[in-house]
Amino acid sequence: MLVITEGRPHDPIDRYEGRYALDDTRRALQEMRGHGLHCFGLTIDRRGRAWLPYLFGPGHYAVFSRPDALPTVLPRLYARITAPGE
């Protein structure tokens, strides 16, 4: 599963934010991995390096700065995350 996001898990209307949102999202991703699903996070949030390792694990995320680069980034990223041994 590829998660493309503009930032941290956050919904101010439902007050789904902060540590609770991070922990809840992390738990959901762990459960998915427990069912054999590979999860990878991709964000435009430069601060994502602070929270993506916690959610997705080291090496299972990427940060990019230009949304218009997605057509170029996605094929390379797909090749990387579907390579044998990943």
mmCIF file as gemmi writes it, N, C-alpha and C atoms, coordinates in Angstrom:
data_model
loop_
_atom_site.group_PDB
_atom_site.id
_atom_site.type_symbol
_atom_site.label_atom_id
_atom_site.label_alt_id
_atom_site.label_comp_id
_atom_site.label_asym_id
_atom_site.label_entity_id
_atom_site.label_seq_id
_atom_site.pdbx_PDB_ins_code
_atom_site.Cartn_x
_atom_site.Cartn_y
_atom_site.Cartn_z
_atom_site.occupancy
_atom_site.B_iso_or_equiv
_atom_site.pdbx_formal_charge
_atom_site.auth_seq_id
_atom_site.auth_asym_id
_atom_site.pdbx_PDB_model_num
ATOM 1 N N . MET Axp A 1 ? 0.844 -1.165 0 1 0 ? 1 A 1
ATOM 2 C CA . MET Axp A 1 ? 0 0 0 1 0 ? 1 A 1
ATOM 3 C C . MET Axp A 1 ? 0.891 1.231 0 1 0 ? 1 A 1
ATOM 4 N N . LEU Axp A 2 ? 0.617 2.146 -0.866 1 0 ? 2 A 1
ATOM 5 C CA . LEU Axp A 2 ? 1.348 3.408 -0.929 1 0 ? 2 A 1
ATOM 6 C C . LEU Axp A 2 ? 0.443 4.507 -0.376 1 0 ? 2 A 1
ATOM 7 N N . VAL Axp A 3 ? 0.92 5.162 0.675 1 0 ? 3 A 1
ATOM 8 C CA . VAL Axp A 3 ? 0.174 6.261 1.297 1 0 ? 3 A 1
ATOM 9 C C . VAL Axp A 3 ? 0.83 7.563 0.86 1 0 ? 3 A 1
ATOM 10 N N . ILE Axp A 4 ? 0.099 8.376 0.119 1 0 ? 4 A 1
ATOM 11 C CA . ILE Axp A 4 ? 0.602 9.682 -0.313 1 0 ? 4 A 1
ATOM 12 C C . ILE Axp A 4 ? -0.113 10.726 0.535 1 0 ? 4 A 1
ATOM 13 N N . THR Axp A 5 ? 0.677 11.552 1.227 1 0 ? 5 A 1
ATOM 14 C CA . THR Axp A 5 ? 0.09 12.488 2.178 1 0 ? 5 A 1
ATOM 15 C C . THR Axp A 5 ? 0.754 13.854 2.107 1 0 ? 5 A 1
ATOM 16 N N . GLU Axp A 6 ? 0.01 14.87 2.504 1 0 ? 6 A 1
ATOM 17 C CA . GLU Axp A 6 ? 0.562 16.207 2.569 1 0 ? 6 A 1
ATOM 18 C C . GLU Axp A 6 ? 1.119 16.502 3.956 1 0 ? 6 A 1
ATOM 19 N N . GLY Axp A 7 ? 0.913 15.625 4.901 1 0 ? 7 A 1
ATOM 20 C CA . GLY Axp A 7 ? 1.43 15.868 6.245 1 0 ? 7 A 1
ATOM 21 C C . GLY Axp A 7 ? 1.02 14.8 7.237 1 0 ? 7 A 1
ATOM 22 N N . ARG Axp A 8 ? 1.139 15.116 8.506 1 0 ? 8 A 1
ATOM 23 C CA . ARG Axp A 8 ? 0.844 14.184 9.595 1 0 ? 8 A 1
ATOM 24 C C . ARG Axp A 8 ? -0.631 13.806 9.634 1 0 ? 8 A 1
ATOM 25 N N . PRO Axp A 9 ? -0.947 12.653 10.239 1 0 ? 9 A 1
ATOM 26 C CA . PRO Axp A 9 ? -2.36 12.328 10.45 1 0 ? 9 A 1
ATOM 27 C C . PRO Axp A 9 ? -3.002 13.435 11.299 1 0 ? 9 A 1
ATOM 28 N N . HIS Axp A 10 ? -4.084 13.992 10.801 1 0 ? 10 A 1
ATOM 29 C CA . HIS Axp A 10 ? -4.636 15.175 11.466 1 0 ? 10 A 1
ATOM 30 C C . HIS Axp A 10 ? -6.043 15.447 10.954 1 0 ? 10 A 1
ATOM 31 N N . ASP Axp A 11 ? -6.961 15.646 11.86 1 0 ? 11 A 1
ATOM 32 C CA . ASP Axp A 11 ? -8.31 16.074 11.512 1 0 ? 11 A 1
ATOM 33 C C . ASP Axp A 11 ? -8.806 16.974 12.641 1 0 ? 11 A 1
ATOM 34 N N . PRO Axp A 12 ? -8.639 18.294 12.496 1 0 ? 12 A 1
ATOM 35 C CA . PRO Axp A 12 ? -8.999 19.206 13.585 1 0 ? 12 A 1
ATOM 36 C C . PRO Axp A 12 ? -10.494 19.228 13.896 1 0 ? 12 A 1
ATOM 37 N N . ILE Axp A 13 ? -11.322 18.885 12.943 1 0 ? 13 A 1
ATOM 38 C CA . ILE Axp A 13 ? -12.764 18.903 13.182 1 0 ? 13 A 1
ATOM 39 C C . ILE Axp A 13 ? -13.142 17.824 14.2 1 0 ? 13 A 1
ATOM 40 N N . ASP Axp A 14 ? -12.595 16.629 14.015 1 0 ? 14 A 1
ATOM 41 C CA . ASP Axp A 14 ? -12.879 15.525 14.937 1 0 ? 14 A 1
ATOM 42 C C . ASP Axp A 14 ? -11.856 15.434 16.064 1 0 ? 14 A 1
ATOM 43 N N . ARG Axp A 15 ? -10.944 16.396 16.099 1 0 ? 15 A 1
ATOM 44 C CA . ARG Axp A 15 ? -9.873 16.424 17.109 1 0 ? 15 A 1
ATOM 45 C C . ARG Axp A 15 ? -9.022 15.157 17.078 1 0 ? 15 A 1
ATOM 46 N N . TYR Axp A 16 ? -8.818 14.679 15.872 1 0 ? 16 A 1
ATOM 47 C CA . TYR Axp A 16 ? -7.963 13.518 15.638 1 0 ? 16 A 1
ATOM 48 C C . TYR Axp A 16 ? -6.605 14.08 15.258 1 0 ? 16 A 1
ATOM 49 N N . GLU Axp A 17 ? -5.741 14.236 16.257 1 0 ? 17 A 1
ATOM 50 C CA . GLU Axp A 17 ? -4.472 14.9 16.001 1 0 ? 17 A 1
ATOM 51 C C . GLU Axp A 17 ? -3.464 14.539 17.079 1 0 ? 17 A 1
ATOM 52 N N . GLY Axp A 18 ? -2.281 15.08 16.943 1 0 ? 18 A 1
ATOM 53 C CA . GLY Axp A 18 ? -1.235 14.896 17.946 1 0 ? 18 A 1
ATOM 54 C C . GLY Axp A 18 ? -0.788 13.453 18.088 1 0 ? 18 A 1
ATOM 55 N N . ARG Axp A 19 ? -0.358 13.129 19.277 1 0 ? 19 A 1
ATOM 56 C CA . ARG Axp A 19 ? 0.198 11.799 19.557 1 0 ? 19 A 1
ATOM 57 C C . ARG Axp A 19 ? -0.833 10.697 19.322 1 0 ? 19 A 1
ATOM 58 N N . TYR Axp A 20 ? -2.08 10.957 19.651 1 0 ? 20 A 1
ATOM 59 C CA . TYR Axp A 20 ? -3.128 9.959 19.454 1 0 ? 20 A 1
ATOM 60 C C . TYR Axp A 20 ? -3.229 9.57 17.974 1 0 ? 20 A 1
ATOM 61 N N . ALA Axp A 21 ? -3.261 10.544 17.093 1 0 ? 21 A 1
ATOM 62 C CA . ALA Axp A 21 ? -3.375 10.274 15.66 1 0 ? 21 A 1
ATOM 63 C C . ALA Axp A 21 ? -2.159 9.514 15.149 1 0 ? 21 A 1
ATOM 64 N N . LEU Axp A 22 ? -0.971 9.886 15.601 1 0 ? 22 A 1
ATOM 65 C CA . LEU Axp A 22 ? 0.242 9.169 15.192 1 0 ? 22 A 1
ATOM 66 C C . LEU Axp A 22 ? 0.204 7.722 15.669 1 0 ? 22 A 1
ATOM 67 N N . ASP Axp A 23 ? -0.111 7.516 16.938 1 0 ? 23 A 1
ATOM 68 C CA . ASP Axp A 23 ? -0.138 6.157 17.488 1 0 ? 23 A 1
ATOM 69 C C . ASP Axp A 23 ? -1.212 5.296 16.836 1 0 ? 23 A 1
ATOM 70 N N . ASP Axp A 24 ? -2.37 5.874 16.584 1 0 ? 24 A 1
ATOM 71 C CA . ASP Axp A 24 ? -3.466 5.148 15.952 1 0 ? 24 A 1
ATOM 72 C C . ASP Axp A 24 ? -3.087 4.732 14.527 1 0 ? 24 A 1
ATOM 73 N N . THR Axp A 25 ? -2.499 5.657 13.787 1 0 ? 25 A 1
ATOM 74 C CA . THR Axp A 25 ? -2.075 5.359 12.419 1 0 ? 25 A 1
ATOM 75 C C . THR Axp A 25 ? -0.979 4.307 12.41 1 0 ? 25 A 1
ATOM 76 N N . ARG Axp A 26 ? -0.032 4.433 13.323 1 0 ? 26 A 1
ATOM 77 C CA . ARG Axp A 26 ? 1.057 3.452 13.411 1 0 ? 26 A 1
ATOM 78 C C . ARG Axp A 26 ? 0.497 2.059 13.685 1 0 ? 26 A 1
ATOM 79 N N . ARG Axp A 27 ? -0.433 1.978 14.592 1 0 ? 27 A 1
ATOM 80 C CA . ARG Axp A 27 ? -1.032 0.684 14.933 1 0 ? 27 A 1
ATOM 81 C C . ARG Axp A 27 ? -1.746 0.082 13.721 1 0 ? 27 A 1
ATOM 82 N N . ALA Axp A 28 ? -2.474 0.891 12.982 1 0 ? 28 A 1
ATOM 83 C CA . ALA Axp A 28 ? -3.167 0.406 11.785 1 0 ? 28 A 1
ATOM 84 C C . ALA Axp A 28 ? -2.163 -0.114 10.758 1 0 ? 28 A 1
ATOM 85 N N . LEU Axp A 29 ? -1.056 0.591 10.574 1 0 ? 29 A 1
ATOM 86 C CA . LEU Axp A 29 ? -0.03 0.146 9.629 1 0 ? 29 A 1
ATOM 87 C C . LEU Axp A 29 ? 0.627 -1.148 10.105 1 0 ? 29 A 1
ATOM 88 N N . GLN Axp A 30 ? 0.855 -1.286 11.392 1 0 ? 30 A 1
ATOM 89 C CA . GLN Axp A 30 ? 1.42 -2.525 11.934 1 0 ? 30 A 1
ATOM 90 C C . GLN Axp A 30 ? 0.467 -3.699 11.71 1 0 ? 30 A 1
ATOM 91 N N . GLU Axp A 31 ? -0.815 -3.466 11.899 1 0 ? 31 A 1
ATOM 92 C CA . GLU Axp A 31 ? -1.799 -4.526 11.675 1 0 ? 31 A 1
ATOM 93 C C . GLU Axp A 31 ? -1.815 -4.949 10.207 1 0 ? 31 A 1
ATOM 94 N N . MET Axp A 32 ? -1.702 -3.989 9.311 1 0 ? 32 A 1
ATOM 95 C CA . MET Axp A 32 ? -1.66 -4.306 7.882 1 0 ? 32 A 1
ATOM 96 C C . MET Axp A 32 ? -0.437 -5.153 7.559 1 0 ? 32 A 1
ATOM 97 N N . ARG Axp A 33 ? 0.714 -4.771 8.115 1 0 ? 33 A 1
ATOM 98 C CA . ARG Axp A 33 ? 1.926 -5.559 7.891 1 0 ? 33 A 1
ATOM 99 C C . ARG Axp A 33 ? 1.757 -6.97 8.452 1 0 ? 33 A 1
ATOM 100 N N . GLY Axp A 34 ? 1.057 -7.072 9.564 1 0 ? 34 A 1
ATOM 101 C CA . GLY Axp A 34 ? 0.791 -8.38 10.145 1 0 ? 34 A 1
ATOM 102 C C . GLY Axp A 34 ? -0.04 -9.278 9.235 1 0 ? 34 A 1
ATOM 103 N N . HIS Axp A 35 ? -0.775 -8.68 8.32 1 0 ? 35 A 1
ATOM 104 C CA . HIS Axp A 35 ? -1.569 -9.417 7.336 1 0 ? 35 A 1
ATOM 105 C C . HIS Axp A 35 ? -0.832 -9.572 6.007 1 0 ? 35 A 1
ATOM 106 N N . GLY Axp A 36 ? 0.459 -9.241 6.008 1 0 ? 36 A 1
ATOM 107 C CA . GLY Axp A 36 ? 1.281 -9.427 4.81 1 0 ? 36 A 1
ATOM 108 C C . GLY Axp A 36 ? 1.246 -8.286 3.809 1 0 ? 36 A 1
ATOM 109 N N . LEU Axp A 37 ? 0.69 -7.138 4.175 1 0 ? 37 A 1
ATOM 110 C CA . LEU Axp A 37 ? 0.645 -5.994 3.265 1 0 ? 37 A 1
ATOM 111 C C . LEU Axp A 37 ? 1.869 -5.11 3.488 1 0 ? 37 A 1
ATOM 112 N N . HIS Axp A 38 ? 2.521 -4.734 2.42 1 0 ? 38 A 1
ATOM 113 C CA . HIS Axp A 38 ? 3.662 -3.829 2.494 1 0 ? 38 A 1
ATOM 114 C C . HIS Axp A 38 ? 3.13 -2.401 2.477 1 0 ? 38 A 1
ATOM 115 N N . CYS Axp A 39 ? 3.578 -1.582 3.419 1 0 ? 39 A 1
ATOM 116 C CA . CYS Axp A 39 ? 3.115 -0.198 3.527 1 0 ? 39 A 1
ATOM 117 C C . CYS Axp A 39 ? 4.293 0.747 3.333 1 0 ? 39 A 1
ATOM 118 N N . PHE Axp A 40 ? 4.096 1.761 2.514 1 0 ? 40 A 1
ATOM 119 C CA . PHE Axp A 40 ? 5.139 2.743 2.227 1 0 ? 40 A 1
ATOM 120 C C . PHE Axp A 40 ? 4.505 4.121 2.229 1 0 ? 40 A 1
ATOM 121 N N . GLY Axp A 41 ? 5.143 5.078 2.9 1 0 ? 41 A 1
ATOM 122 C CA . GLY Axp A 41 ? 4.618 6.437 2.989 1 0 ? 41 A 1
ATOM 123 C C . GLY Axp A 41 ? 5.383 7.406 2.113 1 0 ? 41 A 1
ATOM 124 N N . LEU Axp A 42 ? 4.671 8.293 1.485 1 0 ? 42 A 1
ATOM 125 C CA . LEU Axp A 42 ? 5.259 9.311 0.614 1 0 ? 42 A 1
ATOM 126 C C . LEU Axp A 42 ? 4.608 10.647 0.965 1 0 ? 42 A 1
ATOM 127 N N . THR Axp A 43 ? 5.428 11.658 1.274 1 0 ? 43 A 1
ATOM 128 C CA . THR Axp A 43 ? 4.871 12.951 1.674 1 0 ? 43 A 1
ATOM 129 C C . THR Axp A 43 ? 5.622 14.115 1.048 1 0 ? 43 A 1
ATOM 130 N N . ILE Axp A 44 ? 4.926 15.243 0.969 1 0 ? 44 A 1
ATOM 131 C CA . ILE Axp A 44 ? 5.557 16.488 0.544 1 0 ? 44 A 1
ATOM 132 C C . ILE Axp A 44 ? 5.964 17.323 1.744 1 0 ? 44 A 1
ATOM 133 N N . ASP Axp A 45 ? 5.626 16.849 2.942 1 0 ? 45 A 1
ATOM 134 C CA . ASP Axp A 45 ? 5.928 17.569 4.182 1 0 ? 45 A 1
ATOM 135 C C . ASP Axp A 45 ? 7.404 17.373 4.538 1 0 ? 45 A 1
ATOM 136 N N . ARG Axp A 46 ? 8.193 18.422 4.418 1 0 ? 46 A 1
ATOM 137 C CA . ARG Axp A 46 ? 9.625 18.312 4.713 1 0 ? 46 A 1
ATOM 138 C C . ARG Axp A 46 ? 9.888 17.894 6.15 1 0 ? 46 A 1
ATOM 139 N N . ARG Axp A 47 ? 8.947 18.186 7.03 1 0 ? 47 A 1
ATOM 140 C CA . ARG Axp A 47 ? 9.098 17.767 8.427 1 0 ? 47 A 1
ATOM 141 C C . ARG Axp A 47 ? 8.741 16.306 8.619 1 0 ? 47 A 1
ATOM 142 N N . GLY Axp A 48 ? 8.336 15.648 7.545 1 0 ? 48 A 1
ATOM 143 C CA . GLY Axp A 48 ? 7.941 14.247 7.618 1 0 ? 48 A 1
ATOM 144 C C . GLY Axp A 48 ? 9.024 13.318 8.121 1 0 ? 48 A 1
ATOM 145 N N . ARG Axp A 49 ? 10.269 13.706 7.953 1 0 ? 49 A 1
ATOM 146 C CA . ARG Axp A 49 ? 11.37 12.867 8.442 1 0 ? 49 A 1
ATOM 147 C C . ARG Axp A 49 ? 11.318 12.708 9.961 1 0 ? 49 A 1
ATOM 148 N N . ALA Axp A 50 ? 10.601 13.585 10.625 1 0 ? 50 A 1
ATOM 149 C CA . ALA Axp A 50 ? 10.482 13.513 12.076 1 0 ? 50 A 1
ATOM 150 C C . ALA Axp A 50 ? 9.441 12.479 12.514 1 0 ? 50 A 1
ATOM 151 N N . TRP Axp A 51 ? 8.44 12.204 11.701 1 0 ? 51 A 1
ATOM 152 C CA . TRP Axp A 51 ? 7.382 11.285 12.112 1 0 ? 51 A 1
ATOM 153 C C . TRP Axp A 51 ? 7.183 10.078 11.218 1 0 ? 51 A 1
ATOM 154 N N . LEU Axp A 52 ? 7.627 10.112 9.971 1 0 ? 52 A 1
ATOM 155 C CA . LEU Axp A 52 ? 7.437 8.968 9.074 1 0 ? 52 A 1
ATOM 156 C C . LEU Axp A 52 ? 8.161 7.701 9.529 1 0 ? 52 A 1
ATOM 157 N N . PRO Axp A 53 ? 9.387 7.801 10.057 1 0 ? 53 A 1
ATOM 158 C CA . PRO Axp A 53 ? 10.027 6.559 10.53 1 0 ? 53 A 1
ATOM 159 C C . PRO Axp A 53 ? 9.219 5.882 11.642 1 0 ? 53 A 1
ATOM 160 N N . TYR Axp A 54 ? 8.596 6.67 12.489 1 0 ? 54 A 1
ATOM 161 C CA . TYR Axp A 54 ? 7.778 6.126 13.567 1 0 ? 54 A 1
ATOM 162 C C . TYR Axp A 54 ? 6.56 5.386 13.006 1 0 ? 54 A 1
ATOM 163 N N . LEU Axp A 55 ? 5.946 5.947 11.969 1 0 ? 55 A 1
ATOM 164 C CA . LEU Axp A 55 ? 4.755 5.332 11.387 1 0 ? 55 A 1
ATOM 165 C C . LEU Axp A 55 ? 5.085 4.14 10.507 1 0 ? 55 A 1
ATOM 166 N N . PHE Axp A 56 ? 6.002 4.337 9.57 1 0 ? 56 A 1
ATOM 167 C CA . PHE Axp A 56 ? 6.255 3.337 8.533 1 0 ? 56 A 1
ATOM 168 C C . PHE Axp A 56 ? 7.491 2.483 8.767 1 0 ? 56 A 1
ATOM 169 N N . GLY Axp A 57 ? 8.377 2.929 9.627 1 0 ? 57 A 1
ATOM 170 C CA . GLY Axp A 57 ? 9.626 2.216 9.861 1 0 ? 57 A 1
ATOM 171 C C . GLY Axp A 57 ? 10.725 2.766 8.97 1 0 ? 57 A 1
ATOM 172 N N . PRO Axp A 58 ? 11.971 2.581 9.399 1 0 ? 58 A 1
ATOM 173 C CA . PRO Axp A 58 ? 13.109 3.086 8.619 1 0 ? 58 A 1
ATOM 174 C C . PRO Axp A 58 ? 13.119 2.489 7.208 1 0 ? 58 A 1
ATOM 175 N N . GLY Axp A 59 ? 13.321 3.345 6.232 1 0 ? 59 A 1
ATOM 176 C CA . GLY Axp A 59 ? 13.412 2.897 4.846 1 0 ? 59 A 1
ATOM 177 C C . GLY Axp A 59 ? 12.096 2.613 4.164 1 0 ? 59 A 1
ATOM 178 N N . HIS Axp A 60 ? 10.993 2.825 4.863 1 0 ? 60 A 1
ATOM 179 C CA . HIS Axp A 60 ? 9.678 2.55 4.272 1 0 ? 60 A 1
ATOM 180 C C . HIS Axp A 60 ? 8.894 3.835 4.045 1 0 ? 60 A 1
ATOM 181 N N . TYR Axp A 61 ? 9.616 4.89 3.75 1 0 ? 61 A 1
ATOM 182 C CA . TYR Axp A 61 ? 8.987 6.174 3.47 1 0 ? 61 A 1
ATOM 183 C C . TYR Axp A 61 ? 9.934 7.014 2.616 1 0 ? 61 A 1
ATOM 184 N N . ALA Axp A 62 ? 9.384 8.052 2.01 1 0 ? 62 A 1
ATOM 185 C CA . ALA Axp A 62 ? 10.182 9.011 1.238 1 0 ? 62 A 1
ATOM 186 C C . ALA Axp A 62 ? 9.534 10.384 1.367 1 0 ? 62 A 1
ATOM 187 N N . VAL Axp A 63 ? 10.368 11.41 1.323 1 0 ? 63 A 1
ATOM 188 C CA . VAL Axp A 63 ? 9.912 12.789 1.367 1 0 ? 63 A 1
ATOM 189 C C . VAL Axp A 63 ? 10.314 13.428 0.045 1 0 ? 63 A 1
ATOM 190 N N . PHE Axp A 64 ? 9.383 14.09 -0.608 1 0 ? 64 A 1
ATOM 191 C CA . PHE Axp A 64 ? 9.704 14.811 -1.838 1 0 ? 64 A 1
ATOM 192 C C . PHE Axp A 64 ? 9.117 16.206 -1.738 1 0 ? 64 A 1
ATOM 193 N N . SER Axp A 65 ? 9.712 17.129 -2.445 1 0 ? 65 A 1
ATOM 194 C CA . SER Axp A 65 ? 9.324 18.528 -2.26 1 0 ? 65 A 1
ATOM 195 C C . SER Axp A 65 ? 8.481 19.099 -3.39 1 0 ? 65 A 1
ATOM 196 N N . ARG Axp A 66 ? 8.331 18.359 -4.477 1 0 ? 66 A 1
ATOM 197 C CA . ARG Axp A 66 ? 7.608 18.918 -5.62 1 0 ? 66 A 1
ATOM 198 C C . ARG Axp A 66 ? 6.493 17.979 -6.074 1 0 ? 66 A 1
ATOM 199 N N . PRO Axp A 67 ? 5.245 18.309 -5.768 1 0 ? 67 A 1
ATOM 200 C CA . PRO Axp A 67 ? 4.139 17.454 -6.205 1 0 ? 67 A 1
ATOM 201 C C . PRO Axp A 67 ? 4.092 17.259 -7.716 1 0 ? 67 A 1
ATOM 202 N N . ASP Axp A 68 ? 4.542 18.25 -8.466 1 0 ? 68 A 1
ATOM 203 C CA . ASP Axp A 68 ? 4.529 18.116 -9.92 1 0 ? 68 A 1
ATOM 204 C C . ASP Axp A 68 ? 5.533 17.068 -10.411 1 0 ? 68 A 1
ATOM 205 N N . ALA Axp A 69 ? 6.406 16.6 -9.531 1 0 ? 69 A 1
ATOM 206 C CA . ALA Axp A 69 ? 7.388 15.578 -9.892 1 0 ? 69 A 1
ATOM 207 C C . ALA Axp A 69 ? 6.837 14.162 -9.724 1 0 ? 69 A 1
ATOM 208 N N . LEU Axp A 70 ? 5.611 14.02 -9.232 1 0 ? 70 A 1
ATOM 209 C CA . LEU Axp A 70 ? 5.046 12.681 -9.011 1 0 ? 70 A 1
ATOM 210 C C . LEU Axp A 70 ? 5.117 11.767 -10.235 1 0 ? 70 A 1
ATOM 211 N N . PRO Axp A 71 ? 4.825 12.249 -11.455 1 0 ? 71 A 1
ATOM 212 C CA . PRO Axp A 71 ? 4.922 11.345 -12.603 1 0 ? 71 A 1
ATOM 213 C C . PRO Axp A 71 ? 6.323 10.756 -12.792 1 0 ? 71 A 1
ATOM 214 N N . THR Axp A 72 ? 7.331 11.467 -12.363 1 0 ? 72 A 1
ATOM 215 C CA . THR Axp A 72 ? 8.699 10.967 -12.458 1 0 ? 72 A 1
ATOM 216 C C . THR Axp A 72 ? 9.058 10.122 -11.244 1 0 ? 72 A 1
ATOM 217 N N . VAL Axp A 73 ? 8.629 10.561 -10.087 1 0 ? 73 A 1
ATOM 218 C CA . VAL Axp A 73 ? 8.983 9.898 -8.829 1 0 ? 73 A 1
ATOM 219 C C . VAL Axp A 73 ? 8.288 8.544 -8.68 1 0 ? 73 A 1
ATOM 220 N N . LEU Axp A 74 ? 7.016 8.467 -8.996 1 0 ? 74 A 1
ATOM 221 C CA . LEU Axp A 74 ? 6.249 7.255 -8.731 1 0 ? 74 A 1
ATOM 222 C C . LEU Axp A 74 ? 6.773 6 -9.428 1 0 ? 74 A 1
ATOM 223 N N . PRO Axp A 75 ? 7.121 6.036 -10.718 1 0 ? 75 A 1
ATOM 224 C CA . PRO Axp A 75 ? 7.644 4.805 -11.333 1 0 ? 75 A 1
ATOM 225 C C . PRO Axp A 75 ? 8.946 4.319 -10.677 1 0 ? 75 A 1
ATOM 226 N N . ARG Axp A 76 ? 9.84 5.237 -10.336 1 0 ? 76 A 1
ATOM 227 C CA . ARG Axp A 76 ? 11.082 4.832 -9.668 1 0 ? 76 A 1
ATOM 228 C C . ARG Axp A 76 ? 10.794 4.294 -8.273 1 0 ? 76 A 1
ATOM 229 N N . LEU Axp A 77 ? 9.891 4.936 -7.587 1 0 ? 77 A 1
ATOM 230 C CA . LEU Axp A 77 ? 9.533 4.494 -6.25 1 0 ? 77 A 1
ATOM 231 C C . LEU Axp A 77 ? 8.879 3.111 -6.302 1 0 ? 77 A 1
ATOM 232 N N . TYR Axp A 78 ? 7.997 2.915 -7.261 1 0 ? 78 A 1
ATOM 233 C CA . TYR Axp A 78 ? 7.341 1.618 -7.406 1 0 ? 78 A 1
ATOM 234 C C . TYR Axp A 78 ? 8.374 0.518 -7.659 1 0 ? 78 A 1
ATOM 235 N N . ALA Axp A 79 ? 9.327 0.795 -8.522 1 0 ? 79 A 1
ATOM 236 C CA . ALA Axp A 79 ? 10.389 -0.181 -8.806 1 0 ? 79 A 1
ATOM 237 C C . ALA Axp A 79 ? 11.185 -0.501 -7.531 1 0 ? 79 A 1
ATOM 238 N N . ARG Axp A 80 ? 11.425 0.509 -6.739 1 0 ? 80 A 1
ATOM 239 C CA . ARG Axp A 80 ? 12.193 0.32 -5.507 1 0 ? 80 A 1
ATOM 240 C C . ARG Axp A 80 ? 11.43 -0.519 -4.481 1 0 ? 80 A 1
ATOM 241 N N . ILE Axp A 81 ? 10.175 -0.203 -4.275 1 0 ? 81 A 1
ATOM 242 C CA . ILE Axp A 81 ? 9.442 -0.887 -3.207 1 0 ? 81 A 1
ATOM 243 C C . ILE Axp A 81 ? 8.926 -2.269 -3.627 1 0 ? 81 A 1
ATOM 244 N N . THR Axp A 82 ? 8.937 -2.567 -4.905 1 0 ? 82 A 1
ATOM 245 C CA . THR Axp A 82 ? 8.521 -3.898 -5.343 1 0 ? 82 A 1
ATOM 246 C C . THR Axp A 82 ? 9.701 -4.784 -5.717 1 0 ? 82 A 1
ATOM 247 N N . ALA Axp A 83 ? 10.925 -4.282 -5.531 1 0 ? 83 A 1
ATOM 248 C CA . ALA Axp A 83 ? 12.126 -5.065 -5.823 1 0 ? 83 A 1
ATOM 249 C C . ALA Axp A 83 ? 12.199 -6.27 -4.892 1 0 ? 83 A 1
ATOM 250 N N . PRO Axp A 84 ? 12.719 -7.383 -5.378 1 0 ? 84 A 1
ATOM 251 C CA . PRO Axp A 84 ? 12.875 -8.556 -4.505 1 0 ? 84 A 1
ATOM 252 C C . PRO Axp A 84 ? 13.656 -8.196 -3.238 1 0 ? 84 A 1
ATOM 253 N N . GLY Axp A 85 ? 13.198 -8.715 -2.133 1 0 ? 85 A 1
ATOM 254 C CA . GLY Axp A 85 ? 13.87 -8.46 -0.865 1 0 ? 85 A 1
ATOM 255 C C . GLY Axp A 85 ? 13.283 -7.308 -0.1 1 0 ? 85 A 1
ATOM 256 N N . GLU Axp A 86 ? 12.385 -6.55 -0.69 1 0 ? 86 A 1
ATOM 257 C CA . GLU Axp A 86 ? 11.767 -5.424 0.016 1 0 ? 86 A 1
ATOM 258 C C . GLU Axp A 86 ? 10.657 -5.903 0.882 1 0 ? 86 A 1
